[in-house]
Amino acid sequence: MKISCLVVDDEQLARRLLCDYIAKIPTLTLVGSCANALEAQVVLQSQQVDLMFLDIQMPELTGIAFLQSLTHKPVTIFTTAYTEYAIKGFELAVLDYLVKPISFERFFQAANRAIGHISNFQGSHKNDGLPDQPIAAGPAADEDFIFVKSDFRIHKLHFSDIDYIEAYGEYILIFAGKDKIMTLVPLGKMEARLPARLFIRVHRSYIVNFSKIESIQGNTIYLKGKEIPISKSYREVFMNLVNRNQLY
């Protein structure tokens, strides 16, 4: 399976770096590299684009305005030098948010998450007899629940009931009030199915419901009697989200 990628950035060096990174990952293939949103619109109208790497600050039309204007959105990863737009990324359900300068390690992490998300979506629609459709990141806006299989039973979980999710080897543990559900699903795959407006990854082993956080001290989140670490790679975006909601 090949995942078609589009790079949209007004900086030539930034475009070149992302194109080089894409070329290093065999599953990804580049179908376009654009300097602005207007060029990107032409590519989206003529090419199948599965994954878009989109800069925010661009002339004429910002990445945020461009993404909001699209009826059919490819899976999107924001690439920007400005951390203050992280909250908007979550509101628009982008899959990830890469802050420049972007290291290959961080790019690889985001790309793997996108590959897992897109592969899961395409696999679930492989034999439905319908033509290919643009892939949306996360659940539909009106969905407020997810079904999870555990112990030969399928559980319906409302997103608002989930407190946090913890990786446990090849499994994940979903903590929802007094319930604890174990299922054989990678944490990254689960992350791709959760609404970004409610959940945030804070560690390679933890996803938290942002509204359920009770307090934060240093690099530790306190939630339902649990101490959840905030890792260095996720701290910047997380704290930016906290600061945007903080009353001084």
N, C-alpha and C positions, 0 to 999 in steps of 0.2 A: 504494500500500500504506500502511495506517495501522497504527501500533504502539500498542497499548493500554497505558497506564501506570497504576500505582498508587503513591501516595505514602503512606508510613507514618511518622509522626513525632509525638511528643507535644507538640512546640512549635508553636504556631499560626503564628508568624512564619516558622519554617522551612518549614512546609507551604505557606504562601502563596508564599514565594520559589520553591520548586520547581515549584509549579503555574504560576507566571508564566513560569518558564524553559521548561517543557513547552509552554506556549501559543505561544512564539516559534518553535518548530521544527515546520514543517508536517507532517512525517511522524509526529509523536507526537500522541496524543490521550489526554486524562485520563479515566479511568473511575472513579476513586475517590480520596478524600483522607481518611485515617484517623488518629485520634489514638493508637491503640494496636493491638496485635497481634490482639486479639479482634475489633475492628471489621474489620480487614484480612481475617481468616479468613472473615467473612461475604461480603465482596466476592469473594474468591477462589472461594468456593463457588457464586456466582451469576453471575460475569462471567468472560469470557476475558481474562486478564492476560498480556501478553507480557513486560513489563518492570516491575520493582518497585524503587522507591527506598526503602530501608529504614534507619531509624535504629537504632542499637544500644541505647543507654541509654534504656529506656522502663519505666514502672511496670508491675507485675504480671507481664509476660513480656518479656524482652529480645529484641531483634531477632535475636541469635544463636540463642537457644533457639527462637524462632518459626520461623526458617528451618530449623533442624535437625528440627523437628516435621513439616514438610511432606513429603508423599509425592511430590507433583508440584510442582516448584519452577519459578516463572518465572525468566527471566534477572534477576539481582539485582545492584543497585549499593548498597553500604553508604554511608550519609551519617551522619557522626558528628563530634563535636568531640574525640574521643579517638583519638590515633594509635596507642596501644598495642594496639589490636585488629586491626591490619593483618594480623598473622600468622594470626589466626583467619579473616579474610576469605579468605586464600589457601587455607587448609585446606578451607573450605567452597566453594571454586571460584566465588566471586562474580566478576562480570565486572570491577568496578572498585571503588575505595574513595575516596570524596570526603570531604575533611576540611573541616569548617566553620571560618570562613565560606566558603561555596562561591561562587566567582566564576562568571559566565556562561561565560567562556572555558573554565574547567575542566569545567563541566557540559556544554558543547557538545562537548568532546573525548570525554567519557565517553559521551554520547548517540550520537555518530557511531559509536563503537566498537560500541555495542549495536545500532544500526540495521544495521550491516554484518553482525554476527553473526546477528541474527534473519533478515535478508533472505536470507543464505546458507543458513540452515537451512530456511526456508520454501520457497526455490527448489528445493532438492534433494529436497523431498517434495511438490512441487506436483502431480505427476501419478501419485502412487502409489496413488490410489483409496482411501486410508485417511482416517478423520476426523482433524481437527486434534488434535494432542497438545500438552501443555505443553512449552515449550522449555527444555532444560537448558543451562547455560553450560559450554562446553568439552566434551571427550570423556567417554565413560562411564568410571566409576572403574576398571573392569578393563581398559581399553585402555592399552597401553603403546607404541603405535606409530602412525605416520601414513603415508599414501601421498602422494608428491609427484611431479608430472609434470615432467620436464626432458629436453630433447633427444630427444623422441619415445619416451621410456622412462618408466615409472612406477617410482619408487624407494620401497622400504619402509624407513622410518627409525624406529628405536626411540628413544623420547624420551631414554633414558639415554645415548645415543650423541651427541646434539646438544650442542655446546659453546655456540654462540651463533648469532644470526641478525642479519644486517645488511641494511638497506634499500639498494637500488641502483637509483635511479630508480623505474620502475614494477615492477621485479623485486625479489626478495630473494635473498640468498646465505645458504645454510645450511651452517655449518661443523660437521662431525661427524668428529672425528679427522683422518685424512688426506684425507677426502673434502670437496669443496666443490661444492654443488649449487645451481644457479641456476634459479629458477622464476618465472613471471609471476603473482605473487600479492602483493597489498598487505600490508604488514607488519601492519596492524591486523587484517586477516582471518586471517593466520597466528596472531597473538596469541590470537584468539578460539578457535582450535582446539587450543591448547597447554594442558596441565594447569597450573593456577595453583599447584599444590603444588610444581612443579618449576621453572617459568620466571617471570621477572619483567622487565617493561619498565623500562629505566633511562634511555632516551633516545628521542627521536622516531625515531631510526634503528637502535636496538639492543634486542634481547631477549637475555637471558643465562640459561643454566642455572645456577641458584643454587648447586648442588652442585659446579660446575666452577670457581668463582671461586678463584683462587690467593692473591690479596692485593688490598687496597684502600688507596690513598693519596690523600688529598684527595678530589677529584672524579674519580678514575680507578680503573677496575677492571683488574687484570692477570689475563689468562686465556689460556693456550696461546700465549704470546708476543705477544698482542694487547693494546693499551691501549684500553680502551673508556670513553668519557666518561659521567659521570652528570650528567644535566641537572637544573636547578633544580626543574622541575615534577615530577620523579619521585624526587628525592633523599630527601624526607621519609619516604615509605613504604618505600623501599629501605633506608635506614639504620635504620629501626625494626625491620625484619626482621633486619638484621645484628646489632643490639644484643640482640635476643631470643635470638640464637644465640651470643653472645660470652661467653667465659670470662674473668672478671676476675681 
